[in-house]
Amino acid sequence: MALSSFMIRKILGNPREALRVLRVSNELSRYIVWRLYLTLDENGFLGMLQEQPWWKFADRDLARWVCDILVEEGYAKWMGDTIKVTGKPEHPTITTKEAADLVPVIERAMASIPKVLLTGEKPNLAAERAAYAKVIGNLAYRLMIEVTVKETGLNELNENNVIVDVLSRIGTSTMVLLETTRARIISVDPYRDNILVQEHALKVAGQADRVKLIQSAPEELELPEKADAVFMADILHWTPNPRLALNRAHKCILEDGFLSMIQSTYSSAGLVTCLPDYLLGAYRAPPTSRELRESLRNSGFKIEKWTEAFGIVIVKAKPV
């Protein structure tokens, strides 16, 4: 995920802090592009992508994706269904601790590209869980959740309201919701290990009474009672069936409730920063802005608020 200055200004009154967060995001994006180019070049794939159509690779989605990144960043241009390389990114400079902490994660993800392109086999998420935990615990991820809370009005809910945090992973989103809202939280994740991590963290934080933990996939979610809001933080490319996940979310929301969502899209910085997600276990590329709108409408939501910048969309939608 990347951040725009517009989003940051929504919650930060400190310009220096805002600039630091932007610097972290920009450094990570540049590093991903540089490492992608280097990996393709060192393994002979830059030549292959200029000679062989993207759809002939075992993982055609990844082949198309890396081509789109190179073209979007100005290092290639499309020549029918192949590309022509036109430039080379310079080695990026990392100046922030947050970006430096994620460099090993990016390196591990990019190292799998040759195998994935040739065989279609991606790393198992369980094996890469420690690496992914760094991604979802970073400053930018937490900050975007805080932005979404304010932009969609989750912070206006009271202690009698309930927010369902869908696909909460190791609980970063749940902890931010606890810090920025007064509501009770239902935290939902399909992995038992993640539930145990959250259980421990909540006890340490003294917040166990405010959170109910449920082990369930988003596509299978059922609640005994409907909630005031459902929160989704960048989950649609992480679910086997995004349409079913949205349908289930719709069924969990009270008639006067709403869906609060932040979602990367297949454009701008979102195009770049979601690539490691895919290589660490995400099912697909993030949706385009148009695909996201259609998915919400098809699942019975009416969009009330749509904020989009730099490949990130924040949505507030009502069930209809």
RADAZI-V904463 format. One record per residue. PSI is psi in radians with two decimals (* if undefined). BURIAL is 1 if it has 16 or more other C-alpha atoms within 10 Angstrom, else 0. Layout:
BEGIN
PSI&BURIAL + PSI&BURIAL
END
This chain:
BEGIN
2.53&1 + 2.85&1 + 2.52&1 + 2.73&1 + -0.55&0 + -0.82&0 + -0.74&1 + -0.72&1 + -0.35&0 + -0.49&0 + -0.23&1 + 2.18&0 + -0.11&0 + 1.82&0 + -0.61&0 + -0.71&0 + -0.70&0 + -0.76&1 + -0.62&0 + -0.75&0 + -0.71&1 + -0.67&1 + -0.72&1 + -0.86&1 + -0.77&1 + -0.68&1 + -0.71&1 + -0.75&1 + -0.80&1 + -0.65&1 + -0.72&1 + -0.79&1 + -0.77&1 + -0.80&1 + -0.62&1 + -0.88&1 + -0.81&1 + -0.75&1 + -0.77&1 + -0.73&1 + -0.84&0 + -0.44&0 + 0.20&0 + 0.16&0 + -0.36&1 + -0.71&1 + -0.72&0 + -0.70&1 + -0.33&1 + -0.22&1 + -0.52&0 + 2.28&0 + 2.54&1 + -0.54&1 + -0.03&0 + -0.12&0 + 2.69&1 + -0.76&1 + 1.53&1 + -0.50&1 + -0.75&0 + -0.72&1 + -0.79&1 + -0.69&1 + -0.87&1 + -0.58&1 + -0.79&1 + -0.68&1 + -0.83&1 + -0.68&1 + -0.80&1 + -0.64&1 + -0.05&1 + 0.30&0 + 0.05&1 + 2.93&1 + 2.64&1 + 2.39&0 + 1.34&0 + -2.10&0 + 0.28&0 + 3.08&1 + 2.82&1 + 2.09&1 + 2.29&1 + -0.08&0 + 3.12&0 + 2.28&0 + 2.56&1 + 2.71&0 + 2.14&0 + 2.71&0 + 2.25&0 + 2.09&1 + -0.20&0 + 2.53&0 + -0.71&0 + -0.73&1 + -0.73&1 + -0.64&0 + -0.52&0 + -0.15&1 + -0.79&1 + -0.58&0 + -0.78&1 + -0.75&1 + -0.78&1 + -0.72&0 + -0.83&1 + -0.50&1 + -0.36&0 + -0.14&1 + -0.85&1 + -0.79&1 + -0.72&0 + -0.74&1 + -0.67&1 + -0.60&0 + -0.36&0 + 0.07&0 + 2.12&0 + 2.77&1 + 2.59&0 + 2.29&0 + -0.64&1 + -0.69&0 + -0.43&0 + 0.23&1 + -0.67&1 + -0.69&0 + -0.77&1 + -0.52&1 + -0.59&1 + -0.67&0 + -0.83&1 + -0.06&1 + 0.06&0 + 2.86&1 + -0.77&0 + -0.70&1 + -0.81&1 + -0.71&1 + -0.69&1 + -0.55&1 + -0.73&1 + -0.71&1 + -0.79&1 + -0.69&1 + -0.81&1 + -0.73&0 + -0.56&1 + -0.09&1 + 0.24&0 + -0.54&1 + -0.19&1 + -0.14&0 + 2.69&1 + -3.06&0 + -0.22&0 + -0.15&0 + 2.80&1 + 2.30&1 + 2.27&1 + 2.06&1 + 1.78&1 + 2.30&1 + 1.14&1 + -0.06&1 + -2.20&1 + 0.13&1 + 0.15&1 + -0.82&1 + -0.70&1 + -0.75&1 + -0.67&1 + -0.69&0 + -0.68&1 + -0.65&1 + -0.51&0 + -0.06&1 + 2.94&1 + -0.06&1 + 2.84&1 + 2.63&1 + 2.38&1 + 1.98&1 + 2.16&1 + 2.22&1 + 2.53&1 + -0.26&1 + 2.21&1 + -0.69&0 + -0.72&0 + -0.70&1 + -0.72&1 + -0.68&0 + -0.79&0 + -0.73&1 + -0.78&1 + -0.80&0 + -0.68&1 + -0.66&1 + -0.77&0 + -0.67&0 + -0.12&0 + 0.52&0 + 0.21&0 + -0.55&1 + -0.39&0 + -0.14&0 + 2.34&1 + 2.21&0 + 2.29&1 + 2.24&1 + 1.90&1 + 2.55&1 + 2.61&1 + -0.58&1 + -0.20&1 + 0.11&0 + 2.26&1 + 2.36&0 + 2.53&0 + -0.53&0 + 2.59&0 + 2.73&1 + 2.90&1 + -0.50&1 + 2.61&1 + 2.32&1 + 2.31&1 + 2.08&1 + 1.68&1 + 0.92&1 + -0.30&1 + -0.56&1 + -0.03&1 + 0.03&1 + 2.49&1 + -0.55&0 + 1.52&0 + -0.67&1 + -0.77&1 + -0.65&1 + -0.72&1 + -0.66&1 + -0.75&1 + -0.71&1 + -0.75&1 + -0.73&1 + -0.32&1 + -0.12&1 + 2.36&1 + 2.79&1 + -0.64&0 + 0.26&0 + -2.94&1 + 2.82&1 + 2.27&1 + 2.18&1 + 2.47&1 + 2.29&1 + 2.24&1 + 2.63&1 + 2.92&1 + 1.14&1 + 2.78&1 + -2.39&1 + -0.47&1 + -0.57&1 + -0.66&1 + -0.89&1 + -0.26&1 + -0.15&1 + -0.80&1 + -0.61&1 + -0.85&1 + -0.72&1 + -0.30&1 + 0.12&1 + -0.16&1 + 2.62&1 + -0.46&1 + 3.08&1 + 2.74&1 + 2.78&1 + 2.75&1 + 2.90&1 + -0.74&1 + -0.74&0 + -0.65&0 + -0.77&1 + -0.78&1 + -0.71&0 + -0.73&1 + -0.78&1 + -0.75&1 + -0.37&0 + 0.14&1 + 0.43&1 + 2.53&1 + 2.12&1 + 2.13&1 + -0.55&0 + 2.32&0 + 1.98&0 + 2.12&0 + 2.31&1 + 2.34&1 + 0.73&1 + 0.29&1 + 2.34&1 + 2.32&1 + 2.25&1 + 2.41&1 + 2.17&1 + 2.53&1 + 2.50&1 + 2.43&1 + *&0
END
